[in-house]
Amino acid sequence: MISAKFGKRDYIFTILIVICIITFALVMLIPDKTDEAELTSKNDNIKVSGNANVKFVCTFEKCNHILNVENVSFEGMTEKDILEKYPDGRIYKFSEDEIRISRHINDYCPKHYVLKADNNKLIVSRFNQDTLEKEYIMELDAETLELDSNINDINRGDMEFDSLVAINEYIEGIEN
């Protein structure tokens, strides 16, 4: 029922206004592909200078440690180059003179050694602080060590140790 103060024409006008507002809001939320392409091509031309201020932070998920990476150079690299090198990275700020980047790595930080069983071998690895890549320290034959019955403990997942000495003590303990 339409009241005397607010006629049928007023309702239609109000509905049209609401539709216009919703349409305008939706148009503003949909990204413009040409603007995005122009922005990407502009950033592709920017290269990091040799004296850029770099803040590079890695968060290691398995031990919850955070590493502020120092002595890393992105000189001459574009934003695209950096993301190709570190696909798990997220760039917060990028310019010729300043970079802010973070990585979330699903591994232990360089302070930890990891013991893992794989194909009847014990593998010791560690994340390298300089290269930011996992490196393999040593591989031991589980059969030679007579660990057949105890290797199931290691097979349950990566075992983290603070030193090679601690790994050696663990292996000596399960050998007996």
N, C-alpha and C positions, 0 to 999 in steps of 0.2 A: 504494500500500500504506500502510495506516495503522499507525503504531507504537503500542505498548502504552501509552506515556506520553501520547500525544496522540490521543484518540479521535475518532470521526466527529462527535460532538456538538461537540467543541472546534473542529474545522475549520469547521463551519457557523456557530458563534458568531463565530469570527474573520472569516469572510467577511461576516457581517452587520455587524460593527463597521467593517470597511473600507468597505462600502457606505454606512453612516451618515456616516462621515468625509468621503467623496467628495461625498455629497449636501450636507452642511453647507457644504463648501468652495465648491461650485457656487452654492448659494443666496447665500452671502456675496459672490461675484463679480458676480452679476447686479444692476445698479443698480435701485433702487426708483424707479419713475416718479413716485410721489406726492412723495417727498422732493425729487427734482430740480425738480418743478414748484413746490413750496413755496419752495425756495431761489431760483429764478428770480424768483418774484413778490416775495420779500423784497428782492432786489437791485434790482428795478425801482422800488422806492419810495425807494431811497437816491439822493440827489442830491449832487453835488460842491459843496462850499462854496467861497466866493470866495478863501479863503486856504489852500486845500489844497496840500499838498506834492506836486508833479508831477514825475515822472521819465519823460521821453518820449524813446526812443532809436530812431533809424531806421538800418537797415543797408541800404546800397545795393549790390545784388548785382553789378552790372557793373563797379564799380571797387573793391569791398570796403572802402569808406569808411564810417565810422560817424559819425552826426551826433546830438549831444545837443541836442534841440529845446528852445529856451528861449522864454519869453514866449508860451506857449500856454495858453489858458484853457479849462477844461472846466466852468466854473461853471454850476450849475443842470442839468447833464446827468446822465443815468442811464448805467449801464454799457451798456445797449442802445443809447442815443443815440450813445455813443462808437463802438461797433462798427458802427453804421450809417454814421457819418461816415468811419470807417477800417475797411472790411471786411477788409483785409489785416492789421489790427492784432491783437495778442494782449495781453490784460490779465492781468498777473501778480498785481496787488493792487488792490483797489478798495474804498474806503470814502469816507465823507464828507470826511475830512481827508487822504487819501493815495491817489495813483494811481501805478501802475507799468505802463507800456505800451510795447510795442515793435512796430515794423513792419519787415518785410523787403520792400524795394521792388526790383523787377527793372528797374533803370534806373541811370543815373549820378547821382552826388550833385551838389549845386548848384555845386561847384567846377569842373565840366566843362560844356563846350558840346558839342552833338552835331550833326553834319552828316549829313543823310540825303537820299537821292534818292527822289522820289516823283512819278510822272507827269510826268517831264521837268522837274521843279522841284527845286531844292536847298532844303532846309528846315533852318534852324538852330533848335535848341530847347535848353532848359535847365530843370532842376528848380528851382522856386522855393522858397527856404528858408523864406519866411514862410507861404505857403499850402500847402506840401508837395504841390504839383501841378505837372505839366509845363506849361511855357509856351513858346509859339512866339515866337522873337525876330525872325526874318525869313524871307522866302521869295524865292528868286532863280530866274529863268527860265534853265534850262540852255541852251536854244537861243540866247538872246541872248548868253550868255557863250561860245558856240561850244565847248561841252564835250562834244558828242555822242560822240566817240570815247573820252573819258576818264571818262564818267559810269559806266561799268561798274565801275570801282574803287570808287565810292561805293555802287553798287547792291548790293555784296556784304554790306553791313550798315552799322550805325551807325558813324560815325567820330568818335572822341572827341578834343576839343582843350581846352587849358587857357584859351584866350582867343579873342576875336573876331579879334584881330590874327593869331593863328596860323591861323585859318580863312581869312582874307583872303590870307595868304601862300601857303597851300596852293592856293587857287583861282587865284591869279595864276600859280603854278608850273605848273598843268596847262592853263592857257589858252595858254601859249606852246608 
